[in-house]
Amino acid sequence: MVKEHNKILLELTDAGVYRSNRWLVRNITLSVSEGEILTIIGPNGSGKSTTAKIALGILKPDAGSVILHTNKIAYVPQNLAIDWTLPLRVIDFMRLTNKMTFQEVTEVLDMTGVASLINKNLRNLSGGEFQRVLLARAIATKPDLLILDEPVQGVDFTGEIALYNLINQVSSELNCGTILISHDLHFVMSATDNVICLNGHICCSGTPKTIVQSKEFIDLFGASAAQTLSPYEHDHDHSH
């Protein structure tokens, strides 16, 4: 659990976005503190990415409020438009928006385990390698708040486990608050402090252990999912 004295980085209160005569999300209330990993789950179209964009200030809420207690935020979107025909090396990609020395690039790539790829062309990376480079680029600014939208897409199962462990490690080392948007329920159970389940609104929220026991979670994902995931418990003491 998150220690009570940890600084709150983000607060959403009854936030909602209204577009094309309907609410994309409504009544979203959440907070994220230093060292906390909050995972947002839900079916496709449930408002996960919309909620992240509210938190980032990309979308202005039509209802409720958003309070950010930091301006040091890093975001890895679900889809990143890259012209794969360009001969772009990892080091060039890392420096696209950040002025970084060779040593600084090497150090942050080393944190995510891909320093050896510094001169490799982006289009020749595996899915897992590319996601690690994206994470390195995000944490290069040493953010207080890290928002990751489906951070393991295009990665095989073994790579997913390694990436989730890496995200947990980075969160601890930087003591940053982390919002993860994920459809991977096993990850929710194994490497997060709190879970919010969305379906246009917050269906249920709490620790992974309490979430799988809630009627709303079972209605959304099925009794089999709850039974499969119920043995998992997350142990993250957040001592730094």
N, C-alpha and C positions, 0 to 999 in steps of 0.2 A: 504493500500500500504506500501511497505517497505521504511523506511526512507533512504534518500540518504547517510547519514553518516554511516550506518551500514556496517560493514566489509564484503567484498566479500570473501566467503569461497572456492568456486569452480567455475572454468571457463572452459567450453568446447568451442572450436572454430573450426568449420567445421570438427568435428571428425567423423571418419567412421571406420567400421570394415569389412574386406573382407575375406570371407571364402568360400571354395568349389565353386570357380568361380562365386561368386555373393556377392554383398554388403548386409550385414545384416542390417546395418544402414549407412547413409551417410549424410554429411553436417549438423551435429548436433551442434548447437551453443546455449549455455545456460549458465546462471550463477545463483548461489544461495548465498544469504547473510544471516547474522545473523538474527534470528527471522522470517525468511521467510519460508512459506510453498509453495513448488512447486510441483504440481501434474502432472505426466506423464500419459496420457491416450492413448488408441489406441486398435485396434482389436488384437486378438491372432496372434502372429508372426510378429507384427509390429515393434519389436525392443526395447520394453520397458525395459526388463531385461538386454538386451545387453547394452543399454545406461547406466543403473545403474552400470554394471560391468566395463564399461569404466571409469566412475566416481571414482570407488573404486580402479582402477589400476589392477583389476583382468584380464581384457582384455586390451592389448596395442593397441591403434588405429593404423590402417594402413594409415590413412590420418588425417590431422588436429592436434590439440594439446589439452592437458589437463593440467591445472594448478591448483594445490591444495594449498590453503593458510593455511592449518591446517593438522596436522597428527592425530587429535583426531576425529576419524570417527567410528560410530557404524552402523552395517548392520544387518537387519533381512531378511533373504532370503525367497523366496516364499515357498520352500520346505526344510525342515530340517530333515535329516536322524537321527532317534532315534530308538534304540532297545527297543521297548515298553515292552519286556519281563523282562527287568532289573528293579529291585526295586529301582528306582531313585526318591528321594524326591525332592521337589522344592528347598530346601536349598542346596542340593548336586548339582543340576543342575546349580544353580546360581554361585557355586564355582568351576565349572569345569575348567574355564580358568581365573578366577579372584580370587585373594586371598582377601577374604572379611570376616570381623568379623560378628558374629551373628547380632549385632546391625546394621551394615551397610546393611546387607541383608534385615533385617526387615524394615529399613528406605526406601530403594528403592522399596520394594514390597508395602509398604504403599503408596508411590507416585502413584502406579498404582491400588491401591485398593484391593490388594490380600495378605496383610500381614498375614491374618488368615490361609492362605494355606501353610505356610512355611514348615510344616512337612508332607504335603499331598503328596502322590505318584503321579508322573506326569501322569501316565496312567489313573488315576481316575479324572482328570480335565476335565471340559467341554471345548468346543472349545474356548469360550470367555475367560475363566480363563487361558487357555494355552497361548493365544495371549497376555494377560496382563502380564504373567510371562516372555514371550519373550521380550516384550517391557521393562519390568523392568531390565532384564539382559542387554539389549542394552544400557540403559541410566545409568547403574551403573558406567560407566567410565566417566560420565558427558561429553559426546561428544559435539564438536562444530557443527558437521554435522551428521545428522541421516538419514539413507536411509532405507525405509520400502517397501518391495516388496509384494504387495497384503496382507496388514496386517490384513484383516478381513475375510480371507478364513476360511470356516468351522464354521462361526458364524451366528446366526440367526439375523433377521432384527433389533430387539430391541438391541441386543448385538453390532451390527455394529454401531448404533447411539452412544451408550455409548463409544465404542472404539474410534470413530472419535473425539468425544468431549474430550476424554482423551488425544489423540495425540495433539490436539490443545492446551490443557492445559499444557502438558509437553513442547511443543515447546516454549510457552510463559515463563514458569518458568525457563527453562534452557537457554532461548534466543538462541537456536541452530537453524541452518538452517535445514530444513527437506525436503527430496525428497520422495514423495509418488508415488508409482506405483499402479494404481487403475483402475478397469473397472467400478467402481461404480460412474456413472455420477452425481447422486444426491450429493454425497460427494464432488465431484469437485466443485459443485456450492455453497455448504454451508460452507466449511471449508478450503478454500485454497486461497492464494493470487494470484498466477499465474498458468496458465495451458499450457502445451505443448501437442499437439496432434500429435502422431507419426503414420506413415504408411511406415516405412523404411526410412523416412525423416520427417522433421517437416512440417506437413500440415498447421498448424496454431498455433499461440501462443498469449498469452495475458491474460487479466483478465477473470474470468468466464463470466462476463457480455458481453464482446466483442466476446469471443470464440463462444458462441451459435448463434451469429448473422453472423458468417462467412460462406461463401459458402462451404469451404473445410470441416468444421465440419458437415454441413447439408448433404453434399455428402457422408460422411463416416458413420454417425450415423442416418441419416434420419431426415426429417422435423418434425416428431412427437416428436422426442427426444428434438430437439431445442425448440419446442413450450412448451413442458412439463417443461423444465428446465429454460426457460427464466425468470420466476418470481423470481428465487433464486438470492440473492446477498450476498456476503461475506463481513462482517464488522469486520476487525481485525486491531485495531489501533497500535498494537505492542508497547504499552507503558509498560515499565517494571520498 
